[in-house]
């Protein structure tokens, strides 16, 4: 944990020191590193028998959680919109 925090603060320090430099190439490097990390994550998941065997269950649970989040957000946005609309209508 301290290693991750240390690396993060090291990056912040280097970014602070290089803030006046034009680093137009850094976006491409970040994109390549993200692709590499995603590939390595896929290799790790594919090599884990328990995850591969439970993929259908995990996928179903993930879809259920995502659906619940979307429906909850829509419902609360609708309530907030009606509350603000009635409040604004009452002020006129």
C-alpha positions as CSV (number, residue, x, y, z in Angstrom):
1,X,0.0,0.0,0.0
2,X,2.8,2.4,0.9
3,X,4.6,1.5,-2.3
4,X,1.5,2.5,-4.4
5,X,1.2,5.8,-2.5
6,X,4.9,6.4,-2.8
7,X,4.8,5.8,-6.6
8,X,1.8,8.1,-6.9
9,X,3.5,10.9,-5.0
10,X,6.7,10.4,-7.0
11,X,4.7,10.9,-10.2
12,X,3.1,14.0,-8.7
13,X,6.6,15.4,-7.8
14,X,8.0,14.6,-11.3
15,X,4.9,16.2,-12.9
16,X,5.3,19.2,-10.7
17,X,9.0,19.6,-11.8
18,X,8.2,19.1,-15.5
19,X,5.0,21.2,-15.6
20,X,6.6,23.8,-17.8
21,X,7.8,21.2,-20.4
22,X,5.7,20.3,-23.4
23,X,5.0,16.6,-23.1
24,X,2.8,16.0,-26.1
25,X,3.9,12.4,-26.4
26,X,2.7,11.4,-22.9
27,X,-0.8,10.7,-24.0
28,X,0.3,8.0,-26.4
29,X,2.5,6.4,-23.7
30,X,-0.4,6.4,-21.2
31,X,-2.7,4.8,-23.8
32,X,-0.1,2.1,-24.6
33,X,0.4,1.3,-20.9
34,X,-3.4,1.1,-20.3
35,X,-3.7,-1.4,-23.2
36,X,-0.8,-3.4,-21.8
37,X,-2.4,-3.5,-18.4
38,X,-5.7,-4.6,-19.8
39,X,-4.0,-7.3,-21.8
40,X,-2.1,-8.6,-18.7
41,X,-5.4,-8.5,-16.7
42,X,-7.0,-10.6,-19.4
43,X,-4.1,-13.1,-19.2
44,X,-4.4,-13.3,-15.4
45,X,-8.2,-13.8,-15.5
46,X,-7.9,-16.3,-18.3
47,X,-5.4,-18.3,-16.3
48,X,-7.5,-18.4,-13.2
49,X,-9.8,-21.5,-13.4
50,X,-12.2,-20.4,-10.6
51,X,-12.9,-17.0,-12.3
52,X,-13.4,-18.6,-15.8
53,X,-15.8,-21.3,-14.3
54,X,-17.8,-18.6,-12.5
55,X,-17.8,-16.1,-15.3
56,X,-21.5,-16.5,-16.0
57,X,-22.4,-15.9,-12.4
58,X,-20.1,-12.9,-12.1
59,X,-21.4,-11.5,-15.4
60,X,-25.0,-11.9,-14.2
61,X,-24.3,-10.2,-10.9
62,X,-22.4,-7.4,-12.7
63,X,-25.4,-6.8,-15.0
64,X,-27.8,-6.8,-12.1
65,X,-25.8,-4.3,-10.1
66,X,-25.4,-2.0,-13.2
67,X,-29.1,-2.2,-13.9
68,X,-29.9,-1.3,-10.3
69,X,-27.5,1.6,-10.4
70,X,-29.0,3.0,-13.6
71,X,-32.6,2.6,-12.4
72,X,-31.8,4.1,-9.0
73,X,-30.1,7.1,-10.6
74,X,-33.0,7.7,-13.1
75,X,-35.6,7.4,-10.3
76,X,-33.7,9.9,-8.0
77,X,-33.1,12.3,-11.0
78,X,-36.8,12.2,-11.8
79,X,-37.7,12.9,-8.1
80,X,-35.2,15.8,-8.0
81,X,-36.5,17.2,-11.3
82,X,-40.1,17.2,-10.0
83,X,-39.1,18.7,-6.7
84,X,-37.2,21.5,-8.4
85,X,-39.9,22.1,-10.9
86,X,-42.6,22.3,-8.3
87,X,-40.4,24.6,-6.2
88,X,-39.8,26.9,-9.2
89,X,-43.4,26.8,-10.2
90,X,-44.5,27.8,-6.7
91,X,-42.2,30.9,-6.7
92,X,-43.8,32.4,-9.8
